[in-house]
């Protein structure tokens, strides 16, 4: 094979492999979320969504949660929290203590079945503040139904 062509073929193959990896990788790794303005909650998980109305931080939480949701959850749970069927519709989770319990369980532990990761452990990367902000955003979308 002509050397120049060989080189190009190698470069192309390398590029495809790298971009393929980057795509696969980008699919799973949660994106850090800036939560400035929301009060820090500490290490211990809150019992209930601390930003639920009438919290004075409700509106900011919805705003932060909206973009955080779109970056980290929408590809599986659907744009604007409307499920496309790949993963459960999160608007169905009641805005109550029980709903909060289940939300925490899933974002902390993820979902693994037969060794396959259906949902990554989001709380490994996203802060408690970011996750409650996402929860607050989902609740505001649910209220629009
Ligand atoms: C890679 C896909 C994927 C991503 C990304 C993802 N999830 Fe999930 N999630 C799932 C699947 C699949 C299930 C259902 C798991 C099961 O039933 O075993 C699920 C279940 C849940 C549940 C339980 C819902 C119920 O009705 O039982 C909650 C809460 C949840 N996810 C929240 C989130 C949040 C919040 C984010 C973003 C921070 C997120 N998920 C990101 C795939 C994903």
Backbone and ligand atoms as CSV (ligand in chain L), in Angstrom:
chain,resi,resn,atom,element,x,y,z
A,1,UNK,N,N,0.853,-1.199,0.000
A,1,UNK,CA,C,0.000,0.000,0.000
A,1,UNK,C,C,0.891,1.252,0.000
A,2,UNK,N,N,0.483,2.234,-0.750
A,2,UNK,CA,C,1.152,3.528,-0.766
A,2,UNK,C,C,1.173,4.077,0.674
A,3,UNK,N,N,2.340,4.581,1.068
A,3,UNK,CA,C,2.505,5.004,2.458
A,3,UNK,C,C,1.540,6.095,2.916
A,4,UNK,N,N,1.316,7.056,1.994
A,4,UNK,CA,C,0.458,8.186,2.348
A,4,UNK,C,C,-0.978,7.708,2.621
A,5,UNK,N,N,-1.444,6.834,1.737
A,5,UNK,CA,C,-2.815,6.333,1.910
A,5,UNK,C,C,-2.921,5.529,3.206
A,6,UNK,N,N,-1.877,4.750,3.454
A,6,UNK,CA,C,-1.866,3.934,4.660
A,6,UNK,C,C,-2.008,4.814,5.908
A,7,UNK,N,N,-1.210,5.891,5.908
A,7,UNK,CA,C,-1.219,6.821,7.035
A,7,UNK,C,C,-2.613,7.407,7.247
A,8,UNK,N,N,-3.227,7.793,6.136
A,8,UNK,CA,C,-4.556,8.408,6.247
A,8,UNK,C,C,-5.569,7.400,6.800
A,9,UNK,N,N,-5.469,6.167,6.314
A,9,UNK,CA,C,-6.403,5.131,6.785
A,9,UNK,C,C,-6.236,4.946,8.294
A,10,UNK,N,N,-4.971,4.936,8.740
A,10,UNK,CA,C,-4.712,4.767,10.174
A,10,UNK,C,C,-5.286,5.926,10.982
A,11,UNK,N,N,-5.055,7.132,10.464
A,11,UNK,CA,C,-5.547,8.320,11.175
A,11,UNK,C,C,-7.060,8.275,11.280
A,12,UNK,N,N,-7.699,7.920,10.152
A,12,UNK,CA,C,-9.161,7.887,10.147
A,12,UNK,C,C,-9.659,6.847,11.148
A,13,UNK,N,N,-9.041,5.671,11.132
A,13,UNK,CA,C,-9.466,4.620,12.055
A,13,UNK,C,C,-9.290,5.100,13.490
A,14,UNK,N,N,-8.154,5.745,13.768
A,14,UNK,CA,C,-7.892,6.234,15.113
A,14,UNK,C,C,-8.923,7.263,15.524
A,15,UNK,N,N,-9.229,8.152,14.616
A,15,UNK,CA,C,-10.184,9.206,14.934
A,15,UNK,C,C,-11.556,8.611,15.248
A,16,UNK,N,N,-11.966,7.642,14.401
A,16,UNK,CA,C,-13.278,7.023,14.623
A,16,UNK,C,C,-13.323,6.342,15.983
A,17,UNK,N,N,-12.233,5.642,16.316
A,17,UNK,CA,C,-12.211,4.933,17.600
A,17,UNK,C,C,-12.333,5.930,18.746
A,18,UNK,N,N,-11.573,7.032,18.659
A,18,UNK,CA,C,-11.590,8.014,19.746
A,18,UNK,C,C,-12.953,8.690,19.856
A,19,UNK,N,N,-13.528,9.108,18.719
A,19,UNK,CA,C,-14.808,9.810,18.826
A,19,UNK,C,C,-15.888,8.839,19.290
A,20,UNK,N,N,-15.781,7.573,18.893
A,20,UNK,CA,C,-16.751,6.583,19.367
A,20,UNK,C,C,-16.693,6.452,20.873
A,21,UNK,N,N,-15.481,6.384,21.396
A,21,UNK,CA,C,-15.303,6.281,22.845
A,21,UNK,C,C,-15.845,7.506,23.553
A,22,UNK,N,N,-15.505,8.669,22.990
A,22,UNK,CA,C,-15.942,9.913,23.618
A,22,UNK,C,C,-17.462,9.932,23.683
A,23,UNK,N,N,-18.114,9.472,22.636
A,23,UNK,CA,C,-19.576,9.471,22.629
A,23,UNK,C,C,-20.117,8.527,23.691
A,24,UNK,N,N,-19.574,7.312,23.704
A,24,UNK,CA,C,-20.062,6.327,24.664
A,24,UNK,C,C,-19.846,6.850,26.079
A,25,UNK,N,N,-18.688,7.429,26.288
A,25,UNK,CA,C,-18.324,7.954,27.589
A,25,UNK,C,C,-19.286,9.074,27.996
A,26,UNK,N,N,-19.490,10.010,27.072
A,26,UNK,CA,C,-20.356,11.157,27.342
A,26,UNK,C,C,-21.758,10.721,27.708
A,27,UNK,N,N,-22.142,9.541,27.281
A,27,UNK,CA,C,-23.476,9.048,27.576
A,27,UNK,C,C,-23.688,8.710,29.043
A,28,UNK,N,N,-22.618,8.353,29.733
A,28,UNK,CA,C,-22.817,7.869,31.097
A,28,UNK,C,C,-22.369,8.840,32.168
A,29,UNK,N,N,-21.365,9.637,31.881
A,29,UNK,CA,C,-20.794,10.465,32.943
A,29,UNK,C,C,-21.651,11.700,33.218
A,30,UNK,N,N,-22.159,11.820,34.448
A,30,UNK,CA,C,-22.975,12.989,34.769
A,30,UNK,C,C,-22.145,14.271,34.731
A,31,UNK,N,N,-22.764,15.373,34.406
A,31,UNK,CA,C,-22.091,16.665,34.327
A,31,UNK,C,C,-22.249,17.414,35.645
A,32,UNK,N,N,-21.151,17.958,36.153
A,32,UNK,CA,C,-21.216,18.709,37.395
A,32,UNK,C,C,-22.188,19.880,37.239
A,33,UNK,N,N,-22.831,20.246,38.331
A,33,UNK,CA,C,-23.849,21.293,38.274
A,33,UNK,C,C,-23.506,22.406,39.256
A,34,UNK,N,N,-23.560,23.636,38.767
A,34,UNK,CA,C,-23.320,24.816,39.612
A,34,UNK,C,C,-24.599,25.136,40.392
A,35,UNK,N,N,-24.510,25.125,41.721
A,35,UNK,CA,C,-25.727,25.349,42.518
A,35,UNK,C,C,-25.647,26.628,43.357
A,36,UNK,N,N,-24.816,27.553,42.908
A,36,UNK,CA,C,-24.643,28.804,43.652
A,36,UNK,C,C,-26.007,29.469,43.896
A,37,UNK,N,N,-26.213,29.941,45.129
A,37,UNK,CA,C,-27.474,30.601,45.456
A,37,UNK,C,C,-28.387,29.695,46.267
A,38,UNK,N,N,-28.193,28.378,46.111
A,38,UNK,CA,C,-28.979,27.444,46.924
A,38,UNK,C,C,-28.213,27.183,48.215
A,39,UNK,N,N,-28.904,27.143,49.357
A,39,UNK,CA,C,-28.189,26.925,50.621
A,39,UNK,C,C,-27.560,25.538,50.654
A,40,UNK,N,N,-26.286,25.427,51.089
A,40,UNK,CA,C,-25.627,24.126,51.189
A,40,UNK,C,C,-26.349,23.255,52.218
A,41,UNK,N,N,-26.464,21.952,51.934
A,41,UNK,CA,C,-27.263,21.062,52.786
A,41,UNK,C,C,-26.405,20.129,53.631
A,42,UNK,N,N,-25.092,20.138,53.399
A,42,UNK,CA,C,-24.217,19.276,54.201
A,42,UNK,C,C,-24.147,17.867,53.641
A,43,UNK,N,N,-23.507,16.975,54.409
A,43,UNK,CA,C,-23.260,15.600,53.969
A,43,UNK,C,C,-24.522,14.749,54.028
A,44,UNK,N,N,-25.222,14.890,55.137
A,44,UNK,CA,C,-26.398,14.064,55.397
A,44,UNK,C,C,-27.544,14.418,54.455
A,45,UNK,N,N,-28.174,13.391,53.868
A,45,UNK,CA,C,-29.285,13.663,52.966
A,45,UNK,C,C,-30.515,14.143,53.725
A,46,UNK,N,N,-31.159,15.178,53.169
A,46,UNK,CA,C,-32.398,15.677,53.763
A,46,UNK,C,C,-33.469,14.594,53.644
A,47,UNK,N,N,-34.434,14.611,54.576
A,47,UNK,CA,C,-35.534,13.643,54.562
A,47,UNK,C,C,-36.480,13.927,53.398
A,48,UNK,N,N,-36.690,15.217,53.175
A,48,UNK,CA,C,-37.624,15.631,52.130
A,48,UNK,C,C,-36.997,16.715,51.290
A,49,UNK,N,N,-37.570,16.920,50.105
A,49,UNK,CA,C,-37.079,17.971,49.216
A,49,UNK,C,C,-37.092,19.328,49.933
A,50,UNK,N,N,-35.916,19.878,50.233
A,50,UNK,CA,C,-35.849,21.118,51.015
A,50,UNK,C,C,-36.239,22.350,50.198
A,51,UNK,N,N,-36.330,22.199,48.881
A,51,UNK,CA,C,-36.623,23.361,48.031
A,51,UNK,C,C,-38.067,23.388,47.550
A,52,UNK,N,N,-38.870,22.460,48.057
A,52,UNK,CA,C,-40.288,22.419,47.656
A,52,UNK,C,C,-40.995,23.657,48.211
A,53,UNK,N,N,-41.946,24.198,47.449
A,53,UNK,CA,C,-42.718,25.335,47.950
A,53,UNK,C,C,-43.347,24.925,49.274
A,54,UNK,N,N,-43.398,25.835,50.244
A,54,UNK,CA,C,-43.133,27.273,50.171
A,54,UNK,C,C,-41.681,27.680,50.407
A,55,UNK,N,N,-40.701,26.841,50.166
A,55,UNK,CA,C,-39.306,27.256,50.350
A,55,UNK,C,C,-39.026,28.512,49.523
A,56,UNK,N,N,-38.306,29.425,50.135
A,56,UNK,CA,C,-37.965,30.666,49.405
A,56,UNK,C,C,-36.999,30.374,48.247
A,57,UNK,N,N,-36.420,29.182,48.246
A,57,UNK,CA,C,-35.450,28.842,47.197
A,57,UNK,C,C,-36.082,28.083,46.034
A,58,UNK,N,N,-37.400,27.905,46.118
A,58,UNK,CA,C,-38.103,27.098,45.117
A,58,UNK,C,C,-37.815,27.521,43.671
A,59,UNK,N,N,-37.976,28.799,43.368
A,59,UNK,CA,C,-37.863,29.247,41.974
A,59,UNK,C,C,-36.444,29.077,41.431
A,60,UNK,N,N,-35.451,29.390,42.262
A,60,UNK,CA,C,-34.061,29.214,41.824
A,60,UNK,C,C,-33.771,27.723,41.614
A,61,UNK,N,N,-34.335,26.892,42.492
A,61,UNK,CA,C,-34.120,25.438,42.365
A,61,UNK,C,C,-34.706,24.933,41.043
A,62,UNK,N,N,-35.856,25.428,40.660
A,62,UNK,CA,C,-36.476,25.003,39.396
A,62,UNK,C,C,-35.570,25.406,38.233
A,63,UNK,N,N,-35.042,26.614,38.315
A,63,UNK,CA,C,-34.185,27.118,37.237
A,63,UNK,C,C,-32.899,26.281,37.111
A,64,UNK,N,N,-32.233,26.058,38.229
A,64,UNK,CA,C,-31.003,25.263,38.223
A,64,UNK,C,C,-31.332,23.816,37.838
A,65,UNK,N,N,-32.426,23.310,38.383
A,65,UNK,CA,C,-32.821,21.925,38.127
A,65,UNK,C,C,-33.158,21.681,36.674
A,66,UNK,N,N,-33.713,22.675,36.014
A,66,UNK,CA,C,-34.094,22.519,34.616
A,66,UNK,C,C,-32.884,22.201,33.749
A,67,UNK,N,N,-31.831,22.990,33.879
A,67,UNK,CA,C,-30.666,22.719,33.026
A,67,UNK,C,C,-29.919,21.478,33.508
A,68,UNK,N,N,-29.887,21.261,34.814
A,68,UNK,CA,C,-29.218,20.065,35.338
A,68,UNK,C,C,-29.947,18.803,34.869
A,69,UNK,N,N,-31.265,18.852,34.856
A,69,UNK,CA,C,-32.051,17.707,34.377
A,69,UNK,C,C,-31.742,17.455,32.902
A,70,UNK,N,N,-31.761,18.519,32.109
A,70,UNK,CA,C,-31.532,18.337,30.677
A,70,UNK,C,C,-30.155,17.770,30.377
A,71,UNK,N,N,-29.163,18.148,31.180
A,71,UNK,CA,C,-27.815,17.626,30.960
A,71,UNK,C,C,-27.640,16.188,31.432
A,72,UNK,N,N,-28.351,15.824,32.482
A,72,UNK,CA,C,-28.025,14.557,33.136
A,72,UNK,C,C,-29.107,13.490,33.115
A,73,UNK,N,N,-30.318,13.855,32.892
A,73,UNK,CA,C,-31.407,12.880,33.011
A,73,UNK,C,C,-32.229,12.753,31.736
A,74,UNK,N,N,-32.303,13.834,30.961
A,74,UNK,CA,C,-33.243,13.874,29.830
A,74,UNK,C,C,-32.983,12.784,28.802
A,75,UNK,N,N,-31.722,12.405,28.607
A,75,UNK,CA,C,-31.467,11.424,27.540
A,75,UNK,C,C,-32.127,10.091,27.835
A,76,UNK,N,N,-32.380,9.792,29.081
A,76,UNK,CA,C,-33.103,8.558,29.404
A,76,UNK,C,C,-34.546,8.839,29.806
A,77,UNK,N,N,-34.755,9.880,30.608
A,77,UNK,CA,C,-36.095,10.113,31.163
A,77,UNK,C,C,-36.928,11.075,30.324
A,78,UNK,N,N,-36.371,11.591,29.235
A,78,UNK,CA,C,-37.152,12.398,28.301
A,78,UNK,C,C,-37.030,13.900,28.501
A,79,UNK,N,N,-37.118,14.640,27.396
A,79,UNK,CA,C,-37.056,16.105,27.453
A,79,UNK,C,C,-38.260,16.642,28.222
A,80,UNK,N,N,-38.036,17.673,29.019
A,80,UNK,CA,C,-39.084,18.278,29.852
A,80,UNK,C,C,-39.757,17.249,30.757
A,81,UNK,N,N,-38.975,16.219,31.108
A,81,UNK,CA,C,-39.435,15.176,32.029
A,81,UNK,C,C,-40.583,14.336,31.468
A,82,UNK,N,N,-40.826,14.438,30.161
A,82,UNK,CA,C,-41.858,13.611,29.536
A,82,UNK,C,C,-41.172,12.363,28.991
A,83,UNK,N,N,-41.435,11.226,29.612
A,83,UNK,CA,C,-40.726,10.010,29.229
A,83,UNK,C,C,-41.072,9.559,27.821
A,84,UNK,N,N,-40.024,9.154,27.090
A,84,UNK,CA,C,-40.232,8.592,25.764
A,84,UNK,C,C,-40.345,7.078,25.836
A,85,UNK,N,N,-40.334,6.527,27.037
A,85,UNK,CA,C,-40.522,5.084,27.179
A,85,UNK,C,C,-39.258,4.309,27.535
A,86,UNK,N,N,-38.079,4.936,27.436
A,86,UNK,CA,C,-36.826,4.240,27.762
A,86,UNK,C,C,-36.736,4.013,29.270
A,87,UNK,N,N,-37.150,5.010,30.025
A,87,UNK,CA,C,-37.055,4.969,31.484
A,87,UNK,C,C,-38.356,5.546,32.039
A,88,UNK,N,N,-38.642,5.276,33.314
A,88,UNK,CA,C,-39.919,5.728,33.890
A,88,UNK,C,C,-40.125,7.244,33.779
A,89,UNK,N,N,-41.392,7.643,33.719
A,89,UNK,CA,C,-41.756,9.062,33.702
A,89,UNK,C,C,-41.668,9.585,35.133
A,90,UNK,N,N,-40.711,10.470,35.371
A,90,UNK,CA,C,-40.439,10.903,36.744
A,90,UNK,C,C,-41.515,11.833,37.297
A,91,UNK,N,N,-42.389,12.320,36.436
A,91,UNK,CA,C,-43.484,13.176,36.921
A,91,UNK,C,C,-44.497,12.375,37.729
A,92,UNK,N,N,-44.430,11.034,37.580
A,92,UNK,CA,C,-45.374,10.179,38.309
A,92,UNK,C,C,-45.033,10.083,39.796
A,93,UNK,N,N,-43.784,10.412,40.143
A,93,UNK,CA,C,-43.387,10.322,41.556
A,93,UNK,C,C,-44.077,11.417,42.348
A,94,UNK,N,N,-44.843,11.010,43.340
A,94,UNK,CA,C,-45.597,11.956,44.144
A,94,UNK,C,C,-44.687,12.973,44.831
A,95,UNK,N,N,-45.107,14.240,44.871
A,95,UNK,CA,C,-44.336,15.293,45.543
A,95,UNK,C,C,-44.580,15.203,47.043
A,96,UNK,N,N,-44.090,14.125,47.638
A,96,UNK,CA,C,-44.339,13.883,49.059
A,96,UNK,C,C,-43.127,13.178,49.647
A,97,UNK,N,N,-43.217,12.874,50.940
A,97,UNK,CA,C,-42.138,12.160,51.620
A,97,UNK,C,C,-41.835,10.823,50.928
A,98,UNK,N,N,-42.862,10.059,50.571
A,98,UNK,CA,C,-42.664,8.758,49.913
A,98,UNK,C,C,-41.968,8.920,48.570
A,99,UNK,N,N,-42.422,9.895,47.801
A,99,UNK,CA,C,-41.804,10.157,46.506
A,99,UNK,C,C,-40.333,10.528,46.684
A,100,UNK,N,N,-40.058,11.317,47.703
A,100,UNK,CA,C,-38.675,11.741,47.977
A,100,UNK,C,C,-37.794,10.551,48.338
A,101,UNK,N,N,-38.351,9.629,49.140
A,101,UNK,CA,C,-37.600,8.439,49.561
A,101,UNK,C,C,-37.135,7.650,48.342
A,102,UNK,N,N,-38.048,7.413,47.410
A,102,UNK,CA,C,-37.751,6.620,46.232
A,102,UNK,C,C,-36.777,7.349,45.312
A,103,UNK,N,N,-36.966,8.656,45.202
A,103,UNK,CA,C,-36.065,9.485,44.397
A,103,UNK,C,C,-34.633,9.338,44.924
A,104,UNK,N,N,-34.482,9.499,46.248
A,104,UNK,CA,C,-33.150,9.380,46.869
A,104,UNK,C,C,-32.555,8.005,46.616
A,105,UNK,N,N,-33.362,6.965,46.857
A,105,UNK,CA,C,-32.914,5.579,46.675
A,105,UNK,C,C,-32.298,5.408,45.274
A,106,UNK,N,N,-32.983,5.909,44.269
A,106,UNK,CA,C,-32.508,5.718,42.895
A,106,UNK,C,C,-31.305,6.589,42.542
A,107,UNK,N,N,-31.318,7.847,42.925
A,107,UNK,CA,C,-30.179,8.680,42.528
A,107,UNK,C,C,-28.920,8.294,43.302
A,108,UNK,N,N,-29.084,7.742,44.507
A,108,UNK,CA,C,-27.910,7.328,45.278
A,108,UNK,C,C,-27.397,5.967,44.791
A,109,UNK,N,N,-28.299,5.037,44.554
A,109,UNK,CA,C,-27.875,3.669,44.205
A,109,UNK,C,C,-27.926,3.350,42.721
A,110,UNK,N,N,-28.577,4.178,41.925
A,110,UNK,CA,C,-28.732,3.874,40.514
A,110,UNK,C,C,-29.620,2.658,40.336
A,111,UNK,N,N,-29.580,2.077,39.155
A,111,UNK,CA,C,-30.373,0.872,38.904
A,111,UNK,C,C,-29.509,-0.120,38.133
A,112,UNK,N,N,-29.272,-1.260,38.764
A,112,UNK,CA,C,-28.455,-2.301,38.141
A,112,UNK,C,C,-29.268,-3.590,38.124
A,113,UNK,N,N,-29.356,-4.213,36.949
A,113,UNK,CA,C,-30.042,-5.506,36.874
A,113,UNK,C,C,-29.158,-6.511,36.161
A,114,UNK,N,N,-28.972,-7.666,36.731
A,114,UNK,CA,C,-28.112,-8.706,36.153
A,114,UNK,C,C,-26.757,-8.132,35.748
A,115,UNK,N,N,-26.222,-7.253,36.586
A,115,UNK,CA,C,-24.909,-6.686,36.316
A,115,UNK,C,C,-24.915,-5.568,35.284
A,116,UNK,N,N,-26.041,-5.306,34.628
A,116,UNK,CA,C,-26.095,-4.229,33.627
A,116,UNK,C,C,-26.579,-2.939,34.286
A,117,UNK,N,N,-25.884,-1.845,34.016
A,117,UNK,CA,C,-26.248,-0.564,34.609
A,117,UNK,C,C,-27.354,0.094,33.775
A,118,UNK,N,N,-28.546,0.149,34.335
A,118,UNK,CA,C,-29.663,0.807,33.648
A,118,UNK,C,C,-29.631,2.292,33.931
A,119,UNK,N,N,-29.230,2.596,35.142
A,119,UNK,CA,C,-29.089,4.007,35.516
A,119,UNK,C,C,-27.855,4.146,36.395
A,120,UNK,N,N,-26.925,5.061,36.039
A,120,UNK,CA,C,-25.719,5.245,36.864
A,120,UNK,C,C,-26.073,5.849,38.225
A,121,UNK,N,N,-25.150,5.708,39.174
A,121,UNK,CA,C,-25.370,6.311,40.501
A,121,UNK,C,C,-25.105,7.803,40.407
A,122,UNK,N,N,-26.161,8.565,40.178
A,122,UNK,CA,C,-26.016,9.986,39.902
A,122,UNK,C,C,-25.406,10.751,41.076
A,123,UNK,N,N,-25.699,10.311,42.299
A,123,UNK,CA,C,-25.214,11.041,43.474
A,123,UNK,C,C,-23.698,10.916,43.649
A,124,UNK,N,N,-23.053,10.015,42.902
A,124,UNK,CA,C,-21.590,9.947,42.969
A,124,UNK,C,C,-20.976,11.206,42.371
A,125,UNK,N,N,-21.661,11.815,41.428
A,125,UNK,CA,C,-21.130,13.001,40.754
A,125,UNK,C,C,-21.910,14.263,41.081
A,126,UNK,N,N,-23.225,14.127,41.194
A,126,UNK,CA,C,-24.048,15.319,41.422
A,126,UNK,C,C,-24.265,15.523,42.915
A,127,UNK,N,N,-24.222,16.786,43.329
A,127,UNK,CA,C,-24.398,17.085,44.749
A,127,UNK,C,C,-25.858,16.885,45.150
A,128,UNK,N,N,-26.049,16.768,46.441
A,128,UNK,CA,C,-27.398,16.692,46.990
A,128,UNK,C,C,-28.211,17.926,46.555
A,129,UNK,N,N,-27.575,19.087,46.588
A,129,UNK,CA,C,-28.262,20.329,46.199
A,129,UNK,C,C,-28.735,20.233,44.740
A,130,UNK,N,N,-27.831,19.751,43.862
A,130,UNK,CA,C,-28.172,19.641,42.439
A,130,UNK,C,C,-29.322,18.654,42.241
A,131,UNK,N,N,-29.292,17.540,42.972
A,131,UNK,CA,C,-30.314,16.513,42.782
A,131,UNK,C,C,-31.677,16.963,43.309
A,132,UNK,N,N,-31.696,17.690,44.434
A,132,UNK,CA,C,-32.984,18.210,44.919
A,132,UNK,C,C,-33.495,19.309,43.979
A,133,UNK,N,N,-32.578,20.050,43.382
A,133,UNK,CA,C,-33.001,21.065,42.414
A,133,UNK,C,C,-33.671,20.371,41.224
A,134,UNK,N,N,-33.089,19.256,40.788
A,134,UNK,CA,C,-33.675,18.484,39.685
A,134,UNK,C,C,-35.057,17.970,40.088
A,135,UNK,N,N,-35.148,17.479,41.296
A,135,UNK,CA,C,-36.437,16.979,41.813
A,135,UNK,C,C,-37.473,18.112,41.801
A,136,UNK,N,N,-37.058,19.308,42.206
A,136,UNK,CA,C,-37.970,20.453,42.252
A,136,UNK,C,C,-38.430,20.817,40.836
A,137,UNK,N,N,-37.499,20.756,39.889
A,137,UNK,CA,C,-37.857,21.027,38.489
A,137,UNK,C,C,-38.872,20.003,37.990
A,138,UNK,N,N,-38.632,18.708,38.273
A,138,UNK,CA,C,-39.548,17.647,37.811
A,138,UNK,C,C,-40.945,17.877,38.406
A,139,UNK,N,N,-40.989,18.255,39.691
A,139,UNK,CA,C,-42.285,18.502,40.325
A,139,UNK,C,C,-43.008,19.657,39.644
A,140,UNK,N,N,-42.250,20.667,39.216
A,140,UNK,CA,C,-42.908,21.806,38.569
A,140,UNK,C,C,-43.430,21.396,37.191
A,141,UNK,N,N,-42.732,20.475,36.524
A,141,UNK,CA,C,-43.242,19.963,35.243
A,141,UNK,C,C,-44.482,19.100,35.481
A,142,UNK,N,N,-44.465,18.327,36.561
A,142,UNK,CA,C,-45.611,17.464,36.870
A,142,UNK,C,C,-46.859,18.309,37.130
A,143,UNK,N,N,-46.641,19.466,37.757
A,143,UNK,CA,C,-47.785,20.329,38.090
A,143,UNK,C,C,-48.427,20.909,36.835
A,144,UNK,N,N,-47.715,20.889,35.715
A,144,UNK,CA,C,-48.256,21.438,34.459
A,144,UNK,C,C,-49.175,20.462,33.747
A,145,UNK,N,N,-49.161,19.188,34.187
A,145,UNK,CA,C,-49.923,18.157,33.464
A,145,UNK,C,C,-51.418,18.415,33.504
L,1,LIG,C1,C,-28.674,5.926,31.345
L,1,LIG,C2,C,-30.099,6.197,31.519
L,1,LIG,C3,C,-30.534,6.972,32.732
L,1,LIG,C4,C,-30.082,8.193,33.177
L,1,LIG,C5,C,-29.000,9.068,32.575
L,1,LIG,C6,C,-30.877,8.505,34.333
L,1,LIG,N1,N,-31.753,7.496,34.597
L,1,LIG,FE1,FE,-33.083,7.388,36.124
L,1,LIG,N2,N,-33.669,5.549,35.542
L,1,LIG,C7,C,-33.249,4.909,34.403
L,1,LIG,C8,C,-33.945,3.620,34.285
L,1,LIG,C9,C,-33.773,2.610,33.160
L,1,LIG,C10,C,-34.779,3.521,35.404
L,1,LIG,C11,C,-35.692,2.336,35.776
L,1,LIG,C12,C,-34.870,1.389,36.595
L,1,LIG,C13,C,-35.636,0.187,37.049
L,1,LIG,O1,O,-36.863,0.210,37.112
L,1,LIG,O2,O,-34.966,-0.808,37.375
L,1,LIG,C14,C,-34.605,4.761,36.163
L,1,LIG,C15,C,-35.287,5.047,37.339
L,1,LIG,C16,C,-35.224,6.268,37.987
L,1,LIG,C17,C,-36.032,6.612,39.151
L,1,LIG,C18,C,-37.105,5.742,39.784
L,1,LIG,C19,C,-38.401,6.020,39.034
L,1,LIG,C20,C,-39.535,5.070,39.311
L,1,LIG,O3,O,-40.690,5.438,38.986
L,1,LIG,O4,O,-39.291,3.980,39.800
L,1,LIG,C21,C,-35.685,7.880,39.492
L,1,LIG,C22,C,-36.242,8.697,40.646
L,1,LIG,C23,C,-34.666,8.325,38.562
L,1,LIG,N3,N,-34.417,7.314,37.658
L,1,LIG,C24,C,-34.090,9.571,38.576
L,1,LIG,C25,C,-33.101,9.993,37.687
L,1,LIG,C26,C,-32.508,11.307,37.719
L,1,LIG,C27,C,-32.899,12.407,38.684
L,1,LIG,C28,C,-31.560,11.340,36.741
L,1,LIG,C29,C,-30.618,12.454,36.401
L,1,LIG,C30,C,-29.891,13.067,37.503
L,1,LIG,C31,C,-31.574,10.044,36.099
L,1,LIG,N4,N,-32.527,9.265,36.693
L,1,LIG,C32,C,-30.743,9.671,35.055
L,1,LIG,C33,C,-32.315,5.363,33.507
L,1,LIG,C34,C,-31.591,6.543,33.632
